[in-house]
Amino acid sequence: MRAVRIEIAPAGFTDWEGLHALLLAAYAYMEGRIDPPSSLLRMDARQLEQKAREEVLVLALDDERAVGCAFAQLRDDCVYVGKLAVEAGLRRRGVARGIMAAVEALARANQRASVELETRIELVENHRTFAALGFAKVGETAHPGFDRPTSITMRKPVR
């Protein structure tokens, strides 16, 4: 495999079906583990393309093929990152770390003090991964209709 490169808002990216397939494959392990199910299951490739118009798409590319991604939303006080995914065969090789470094750079460039994300309460391995990337738990939230926490909020200051 060639070196993976990270691009912020890559001009000319058009493989929305491929990106959708990457996300579905990366999130498949959550099926039956999280309640409610991921919002990704209600999205199609066209909606991902629209999301990239409203937020900043960060891609990890092997040649021109997306092997990782995240969406970054510029909020008043932070950059919120969601839909982080890395192709299964490339996990534990620094791809997610590279994507998150790009998100942090985006936060600094836009004078945001932190990067924030949410991860489902059941996915304790994700909590550990994000903690290893410097994130700390700052809260819990419940999806509409739930009387218990369904996700935790994690934040990382950027300087």
Residue pairs with C-beta under 8 A, 6 or more apart in sequence:
1 62
1 90
2 62
2 63
4 60
4 61
4 62
4 67
4 68
4 90
4 93
4 95
4 98
5 60
5 61
6 58
6 59
6 60
6 61
6 98
6 99
6 101
6 102
7 58
7 59
7 61
7 102
8 56
8 57
8 58
8 102
8 105
8 106
9 52
9 56
9 57
9 58
10 57
10 59
10 61
13 52
13 57
13 59
13 66
15 64
15 65
15 66
16 45
16 46
16 48
16 49
17 45
18 65
18 66
19 45
19 48
19 59
19 66
19 69
20 43
20 44
20 45
20 48
22 66
22 67
22 68
22 69
22 85
22 87
23 40
23 48
23 69
23 83
23 85
24 40
25 87
25 88
26 85
26 86
26 87
26 88
27 38
27 40
27 85
30 37
30 38
30 120
30 123
31 37
33 120
33 122
33 123
34 120
34 122
34 123
34 150
35 122
35 146
35 150
36 143
36 145
36 146
36 150
40 83
43 51
51 57
51 71
51 83
52 71
54 73
55 71
55 72
55 73
55 74
56 71
56 72
56 73
56 74
56 106
57 69
57 70
57 71
57 72
58 69
58 70
58 71
58 72
58 99
58 102
58 103
58 106
59 66
59 68
59 69
60 66
60 67
60 68
60 69
60 86
60 90
60 95
60 98
60 99
61 67
67 86
67 87
67 90
67 95
68 84
68 85
68 86
68 87
68 90
68 95
68 96
68 98
68 99
69 83
69 84
69 85
69 99
70 81
70 82
70 83
70 84
70 85
70 99
70 100
70 103
71 81
71 82
71 83
72 79
72 80
72 81
72 103
72 106
73 79
73 80
73 81
73 82
74 106
74 110
74 112
75 112
75 116
77 112
77 113
77 114
78 107
78 112
78 113
78 114
78 115
78 116
78 155
79 103
79 106
79 107
79 110
79 112
79 114
79 115
79 116
80 115
80 116
80 117
81 100
81 103
81 115
81 116
81 117
82 117
82 118
84 96
84 99
84 100
84 117
86 95
86 96
86 99
87 95
96 129
96 133
97 133
100 115
100 133
103 115
104 115
104 156
104 158
107 113
107 114
107 115
107 158
108 158
108 159
112 158
113 157
113 158
114 155
114 156
114 157
114 158
115 135
115 155
115 156
115 158
116 138
116 153
116 154
116 155
116 156
117 130
117 135
117 153
117 154
117 155
118 141
118 151
118 152
118 153
118 154
119 126
119 127
119 130
119 151
119 152
119 154
120 126
120 150
120 151
121 140
121 149
121 150
121 151
121 152
127 137
127 152
127 154
130 154
131 154
133 156
134 156
135 154
135 155
135 156
136 154
136 155
136 156
137 152
137 153
137 154
138 153
138 154
138 155
139 152
139 153
140 149
140 151
140 152
140 153
141 149
141 150
141 151
141 152
141 153
142 148
142 149
142 150
142 151
143 150
143 151
